[in-house]
Amino acid sequence: VEFVHVRLDHINLDKVKVSMHNIIGNEISIETERIDEHEIRIRVKDFDTGYYLLALKDEQSKFRGIYKFLKR
């Protein structure tokens, strides 16, 4: 897996803070690419195998989400 795609249909991703953490909570720097106003792509190709947490936060709409995924 080279990329993780994030799509939020009802939220403009320009205002969303995106952060990535390893399973023990350390923040990892990420490269994001905007696909359109509702979708971004995050490069995970160089990440080690394991579980990661993707945190999304939008102050305007009060949206918060944390998603766990496995990088193989």
N, CA, C and O atoms as a Tinker XYZ file with bonds, in Angstrom:
   288  protein
     1  N      0.852000   -1.176000    0.000000    73     2
     2  CA     0.000000    0.000000    0.000000    64     1     3
     3  C      0.895000    1.236000    0.000000    63     2     4     5
     4  O      1.788000    1.373000    0.836000    81     3
     5  N      0.641000    2.131000   -0.949000    73     3     6
     6  CA     1.440000    3.343000   -1.047000    64     5     7
     7  C      0.727000    4.561000   -0.487000    63     6     8     9
     8  O      1.375000    5.491000   -0.006000    81     7
     9  N     -0.616000    4.566000   -0.544000    73     7    10
    10  CA    -1.369000    5.749000   -0.147000    64     9    11
    11  C     -2.596000    5.369000    0.671000    63    10    12    13
    12  O     -3.140000    4.273000    0.532000    81    11
    13  N     -3.017000    6.292000    1.522000    73    11    14
    14  CA    -4.302000    6.207000    2.215000    64    13    15
    15  C     -5.132000    7.363000    1.686000    63    14    16    17
    16  O     -4.682000    8.509000    1.688000    81    15
    17  N     -6.345000    7.063000    1.232000    73    15    18
    18  CA    -7.250000    8.100000    0.742000    64    17    19
    19  C     -8.254000    8.443000    1.827000    63    18    20    21
    20  O     -8.821000    7.558000    2.468000    81    19
    21  N     -8.471000    9.748000    2.029000    73    19    22
    22  CA    -9.434000   10.230000    3.015000    64    21    23
    23  C    -10.464000   11.062000    2.274000    63    22    24    25
    24  O    -10.130000   12.032000    1.594000    81    23
    25  N    -11.728000   10.666000    2.417000    73    23    26
    26  CA   -12.820000   11.397000    1.769000    64    25    27
    27  C    -13.892000   11.710000    2.805000    63    26    28    29
    28  O    -14.419000   10.813000    3.463000    81    27
    29  N    -14.209000   13.003000    2.939000    73    27    30
    30  CA   -15.274000   13.467000    3.832000    64    29    31
    31  C    -16.224000   14.303000    2.979000    63    30    32    33
    32  O    -15.908000   15.436000    2.617000    81    31
    33  N    -17.373000   13.746000    2.664000    73    31    34
    34  CA   -18.286000   14.390000    1.721000    64    33    35
    35  C    -18.894000   15.690000    2.226000    63    34    36    37
    36  O    -19.196000   16.575000    1.425000    81    35
    37  N    -19.079000   15.826000    3.534000    73    35    38
    38  CA   -19.789000   17.001000    4.046000    64    37    39
    39  C    -18.873000   18.035000    4.684000    63    38    40    41
    40  O    -19.350000   18.994000    5.290000    81    39
    41  N    -17.559000   17.851000    4.555000    73    39    42
    42  CA   -16.594000   18.761000    5.167000    64    41    43
    43  C    -15.537000   19.126000    4.131000    63    42    44    45
    44  O    -15.046000   18.273000    3.392000    81    43
    45  N    -15.195000   20.427000    4.093000    73    43    46
    46  CA   -14.130000   20.885000    3.217000    64    45    47
    47  C    -12.800000   20.579000    3.895000    63    46    48    49
    48  O    -12.536000   21.084000    4.986000    81    47
    49  N    -11.972000   19.775000    3.279000    73    47    50
    50  CA   -10.723000   19.324000    3.891000    64    49    51
    51  C     -9.661000   20.409000    3.965000    63    50    52    53
    52  O     -8.617000   20.191000    4.580000    81    51
    53  N     -9.890000   21.579000    3.354000    73    51    54
    54  CA    -8.932000   22.677000    3.462000    64    53    55
    55  C     -8.791000   23.147000    4.905000    63    54    56    57
    56  O     -7.723000   23.620000    5.296000    81    55
    57  N     -9.837000   23.027000    5.692000    73    55    58
    58  CA    -9.838000   23.519000    7.062000    64    57    59
    59  C     -9.619000   22.413000    8.099000    63    58    60    61
    60  O     -9.642000   22.682000    9.300000    81    59
    61  N     -9.413000   21.197000    7.655000    73    59    62
    62  CA    -9.257000   20.060000    8.563000    64    61    63
    63  C     -7.775000   19.870000    8.890000    63    62    64    65
    64  O     -6.932000   19.850000    7.994000    81    63
    65  N     -7.469000   19.730000   10.180000    73    63    66
    66  CA    -6.108000   19.425000   10.616000    64    65    67
    67  C     -5.939000   17.909000   10.578000    63    66    68    69
    68  O     -6.724000   17.173000   11.178000    81    67
    69  N     -4.914000   17.451000    9.871000    73    67    70
    70  CA    -4.651000   16.025000    9.705000    64    69    71
    71  C     -3.329000   15.705000   10.387000    63    70    72    73
    72  O     -2.319000   16.366000   10.146000    81    71
    73  N     -3.343000   14.688000   11.236000    73    71    74
    74  CA    -2.094000   14.238000   11.850000    64    73    75
    75  C     -2.061000   12.714000   11.878000    63    74    76    77
    76  O     -3.098000   12.052000   11.918000    81    75
    77  N     -0.851000   12.179000   11.856000    73    75    78
    78  CA    -0.646000   10.736000   11.847000    64    77    79
    79  C      0.217000   10.385000   13.048000    63    78    80    81
    80  O      1.175000   11.086000   13.375000    81    79
    81  N     -0.149000    9.268000   13.704000    73    79    82
    82  CA     0.589000    8.815000   14.878000    64    81    83
    83  C      0.846000    7.317000   14.757000    63    82    84    85
    84  O      0.044000    6.578000   14.186000    81    83
    85  N      1.976000    6.886000   15.301000    73    83    86
    86  CA     2.188000    5.444000   15.357000    64    85    87
    87  C      1.358000    4.891000   16.508000    63    86    88    89
    88  O      0.722000    5.657000   17.232000    81    87
    89  N      1.356000    3.592000   16.686000    73    87    90
    90  CA     0.430000    2.958000   17.638000    64    89    91
    91  C      0.748000    3.342000   19.086000    63    90    92    93
    92  O     -0.123000    3.220000   19.947000    81    91
    93  N      1.959000    3.799000   19.379000    73    91    94
    94  CA     2.270000    4.219000   20.747000    64    93    95
    95  C      2.054000    5.723000   20.954000    63    94    96    97
    96  O      2.303000    6.239000   22.043000    81    95
    97  N      1.594000    6.424000   19.914000    73    95    98
    98  CA     1.187000    7.818000   20.063000    64    97    99
    99  C      2.151000    8.861000   19.558000    63    98   100   101
   100  O      1.837000   10.050000   19.614000    81    99
   101  N      3.319000    8.469000   19.065000    73    99   102
   102  CA     4.265000    9.453000   18.536000    64   101   103
   103  C      3.777000    9.990000   17.197000    63   102   104   105
   104  O      3.377000    9.222000   16.322000    81   103
   105  N      3.810000   11.319000   17.039000    73   103   106
   106  CA     3.357000   11.922000   15.783000    64   105   107
   107  C      4.402000   11.698000   14.692000    63   106   108   109
   108  O      5.607000   11.757000   14.937000    81   107
   109  N      3.910000   11.442000   13.490000    73   107   110
   110  CA     4.748000   11.159000   12.332000    64   109   111
   111  C      4.471000   12.235000   11.287000    63   110   112   113
   112  O      3.317000   12.589000   11.047000    81   111
   113  N      5.522000   12.750000   10.669000    73   111   114
   114  CA     5.303000   13.726000    9.601000    64   113   115
   115  C      4.769000   13.000000    8.364000    63   114   116   117
   116  O      5.184000   11.885000    8.049000    81   115
   117  N      3.841000   13.661000    7.676000    73   115   118
   118  CA     3.192000   13.033000    6.521000    64   117   119
   119  C      3.192000   13.973000    5.333000    63   118   120   121
   120  O      3.274000   15.192000    5.481000    81   119
   121  N      3.099000   13.385000    4.157000    73   119   122
   122  CA     2.913000   14.126000    2.907000    64   121   123
   123  C      1.469000   13.947000    2.479000    63   122   124   125
   124  O      1.006000   12.821000    2.299000    81   123
   125  N      0.750000   15.062000    2.313000    73   123   126
   126  CA    -0.633000   14.969000    1.841000    64   125   127
   127  C     -0.740000   15.625000    0.477000    63   126   128   129
   128  O     -0.012000   16.564000    0.154000    81   127
   129  N     -1.655000   15.113000   -0.302000    73   127   130
   130  CA    -1.940000   15.667000   -1.630000    64   129   131
   131  C     -3.439000   15.850000   -1.738000    63   130   132   133
   132  O     -4.206000   14.919000   -1.492000    81   131
   133  N     -3.855000   17.045000   -2.105000    73   131   134
   134  CA    -5.275000   17.330000   -2.242000    64   133   135
   135  C     -5.777000   16.812000   -3.587000    63   134   136   137
   136  O     -5.249000   17.173000   -4.639000    81   135
   137  N     -6.797000   15.965000   -3.542000    73   135   138
   138  CA    -7.418000   15.448000   -4.753000    64   137   139
   139  C     -8.524000   16.395000   -5.198000    63   138   140   141
   140  O     -8.566000   16.815000   -6.355000    81   139
   141  N     -9.421000   16.729000   -4.267000    73   139   142
   142  CA   -10.433000   17.768000   -4.472000    64   141   143
   143  C    -10.791000   18.328000   -3.100000    63   142   144   145
   144  O    -10.114000   18.020000   -2.119000    81   143
   145  N    -11.837000   19.143000   -3.010000    73   143   146
   146  CA   -12.136000   19.796000   -1.722000    64   145   147
   147  C    -12.615000   18.834000   -0.648000    63   146   148   149
   148  O    -12.664000   19.199000    0.527000    81   147
   149  N    -12.970000   17.607000   -1.030000    73   147   150
   150  CA   -13.458000   16.625000   -0.066000    64   149   151
   151  C    -12.564000   15.393000    0.072000    63   150   152   153
   152  O    -12.892000   14.478000    0.827000    81   151
   153  N    -11.437000   15.358000   -0.647000    73   151   154
   154  CA   -10.587000   14.169000   -0.611000    64   153   155
   155  C     -9.115000   14.546000   -0.619000    63   154   156   157
   156  O     -8.687000   15.431000   -1.360000    81   155
   157  N     -8.341000   13.850000    0.229000    73   155   158
   158  CA    -6.890000   13.981000    0.220000    64   157   159
   159  C     -6.269000   12.591000    0.148000    63   158   160   161
   160  O     -6.913000   11.582000    0.439000    81   159
   161  N     -5.019000   12.570000   -0.242000    73   159   162
   162  CA    -4.266000   11.327000   -0.332000    64   161   163
   163  C     -3.012000   11.494000    0.518000    63   162   164   165
   164  O     -2.308000   12.499000    0.411000    81   163
   165  N     -2.739000   10.504000    1.361000    73   163   166
   166  CA    -1.594000   10.552000    2.262000    64   165   167
   167  C     -0.626000    9.447000    1.867000    63   166   168   169
   168  O     -1.007000    8.283000    1.746000    81   167
   169  N      0.615000    9.825000    1.672000    73   167   170
   170  CA     1.634000    8.851000    1.260000    64   169   171
   171  C      2.121000    8.070000    2.482000    63   170   172   173
   172  O      2.614000    8.660000    3.444000    81   171
   173  N      1.983000    6.747000    2.442000    73   171   174
   174  CA     2.444000    5.879000    3.533000    64   173   175
   175  C      3.423000    4.818000    3.030000    63   174   176   177
   176  O      3.738000    3.871000    3.750000    81   175
   177  N      3.893000    4.972000    1.821000    73   175   178
   178  CA     4.757000    3.974000    1.192000    64   177   179
   179  C      6.001000    3.681000    2.020000    63   178   180   181
   180  O      6.421000    2.526000    2.100000    81   179
   181  N      6.599000    4.690000    2.634000    73   179   182
   182  CA     7.854000    4.511000    3.361000    64   181   183
   183  C      7.659000    4.193000    4.841000    63   182   184   185
   184  O      8.639000    4.081000    5.577000    81   183
   185  N      6.427000    4.048000    5.283000    73   183   186
   186  CA     6.155000    3.695000    6.686000    64   185   187
   187  C      6.520000    2.236000    6.925000    63   186   188   189
   188  O      6.409000    1.401000    6.027000    81   187
   189  N      6.959000    1.938000    8.151000    73   187   190
   190  CA     7.191000    0.553000    8.540000    64   189   191
   191  C      5.860000   -0.174000    8.655000    63   190   192   193
   192  O      4.817000    0.455000    8.834000    81   191
   193  N      5.894000   -1.491000    8.551000    73   191   194
   194  CA     4.690000   -2.299000    8.743000    64   193   195
   195  C      4.198000   -2.125000   10.173000    63   194   196   197
   196  O      4.986000   -2.132000   11.118000    81   195
   197  N      2.889000   -1.968000   10.319000    73   195   198
   198  CA     2.314000   -1.830000   11.652000    64   197   199
   199  C      1.041000   -1.027000   11.635000    63   198   200   201
   200  O      0.551000   -0.635000   10.576000    81   199
   201  N      0.497000   -0.779000   12.831000    73   199   202
   202  CA    -0.732000   -0.019000   12.968000    64   201   203
   203  C     -0.424000    1.469000   13.133000    63   202   204   205
   204  O      0.559000    1.847000   13.770000    81   203
   205  N     -1.275000    2.296000   12.554000    73   203   206
   206  CA    -1.146000    3.747000   12.632000    64   205   207
   207  C     -2.512000    4.348000   12.927000    63   206   208   209
   208  O     -3.550000    3.747000   12.650000    81   207
   209  N     -2.485000    5.549000   13.497000    73   207   210
   210  CA    -3.702000    6.285000   13.808000    64   209   211
   211  C     -3.708000    7.565000   12.992000    63   210   212   213
   212  O     -2.735000    8.319000   12.989000    81   211
   213  N     -4.808000    7.800000   12.304000    73   211   214
   214  CA    -5.003000    9.009000   11.519000    64   213   215
   215  C     -6.025000    9.864000   12.241000    63   214   216   217
   216  O     -7.163000    9.438000   12.437000    81   215
   217  N     -5.634000   11.068000   12.639000    73   215   218
   218  CA    -6.522000   11.957000   13.384000    64   217   219
   219  C     -6.942000   13.129000   12.488000    63   218   220   221
   220  O     -6.102000   13.791000   11.879000    81   219
   221  N     -8.248000   13.370000   12.419000    73   219   222
   222  CA    -8.816000   14.467000   11.646000    64   221   223
   223  C     -9.592000   15.373000   12.599000    63   222   224   225
   224  O    -10.348000   14.893000   13.444000    81   223
   225  N     -9.401000   16.687000   12.457000    73   223   226
   226  CA   -10.066000   17.620000   13.364000    64   225   227
   227  C    -10.431000   18.896000   12.609000    63   226   228   229
   228  O     -9.586000   19.506000   11.954000    81   227
   229  N    -11.710000   19.293000   12.709000    73   227   230
   230  CA   -12.196000   20.523000   12.089000    64   229   231
   231  C    -12.884000   21.366000   13.160000    63   230   232   233
   232  O    -13.938000   20.985000   13.669000    81   231
   233  N    -12.295000   22.501000   13.500000    73   231   234
   234  CA   -12.855000   23.368000   14.540000    64   233   235
   235  C    -14.189000   23.981000   14.122000    63   234   236   237
   236  O    -15.081000   24.145000   14.955000    81   235
   237  N    -14.335000   24.318000   12.854000    73   235   238
   238  CA   -15.543000   24.995000   12.376000    64   237   239
   239  C    -16.778000   24.118000   12.517000    63   238   240   241
   240  O    -17.805000   24.575000   13.019000    81   239
   241  N    -16.695000   22.867000   12.084000    73   239   242
   242  CA   -17.862000   21.982000   12.142000    64   241   243
   243  C    -17.858000   21.103000   13.394000    63   242   244   245
   244  O    -18.788000   20.325000   13.608000    81   243
   245  N    -16.816000   21.223000   14.222000    73   243   246
   246  CA   -16.666000   20.415000   15.440000    64   245   247
   247  C    -16.483000   18.928000   15.130000    63   246   248   249
   248  O    -16.724000   18.081000   15.990000    81   247
   249  N    -16.061000   18.614000   13.915000    73   247   250
   250  CA   -15.817000   17.231000   13.522000    64   249   251
   251  C    -14.485000   16.760000   14.095000    63   250   252   253
   252  O    -13.485000   17.476000   14.037000    81   251
   253  N    -14.483000   15.555000   14.646000    73   251   254
   254  CA   -13.263000   14.901000   15.094000    64   253   255
   255  C    -13.364000   13.419000   14.763000    63   254   256   257
   256  O    -14.409000   12.799000   14.962000    81   255
   257  N    -12.307000   12.874000   14.274000    73   255   258
   258  CA   -12.292000   11.448000   13.981000    64   257   259
   259  C    -10.894000   10.894000   14.099000    63   258   260   261
   260  O     -9.925000   11.538000   13.696000    81   259
   261  N    -10.784000    9.692000   14.656000    73   259   262
   262  CA    -9.516000    8.983000   14.724000    64   261   263
   263  C     -9.729000    7.615000   14.105000    63   262   264   265
   264  O    -10.642000    6.886000   14.490000    81   263
   265  N     -8.893000    7.273000   13.156000    73   263   266
   266  CA    -9.057000    6.038000   12.394000    64   265   267
   267  C     -7.782000    5.228000   12.471000    63   266   268   269
   268  O     -6.693000    5.762000   12.263000    81   267
   269  N     -7.904000    3.953000   12.767000    73   267   270
   270  CA    -6.755000    3.051000   12.847000    64   269   271
   271  C     -6.670000    2.273000   11.551000    63   270   272   273
   272  O     -7.682000    1.815000   11.020000    81   271
   273  N     -5.449000    2.124000   11.042000    73   271   274
   274  CA    -5.251000    1.296000    9.853000    64   273   275
   275  C     -3.949000    0.520000    9.980000    63   274   276   277
   276  O     -3.057000    0.900000   10.740000    81   275
   277  N     -3.852000   -0.560000    9.235000    73   275   278
   278  CA    -2.683000   -1.414000    9.234000    64   277   279
   279  C     -1.920000   -1.197000    7.942000    63   278   280   281
   280  O     -2.461000   -1.376000    6.851000    81   279
   281  N     -0.644000   -0.804000    8.074000    73   279   282
   282  CA     0.231000   -0.691000    6.915000    64   281   283
   283  C      0.935000   -2.021000    6.765000    63   282   284   285
   284  O      1.588000   -2.485000    7.700000    81   283
   285  N      0.811000   -2.644000    5.599000    73   283   286
   286  CA     1.440000   -3.948000    5.347000    64   285   287
   287  C      2.707000   -3.789000    4.565000    63   286   288
   288  O      3.372000   -4.778000    4.260000    81   287
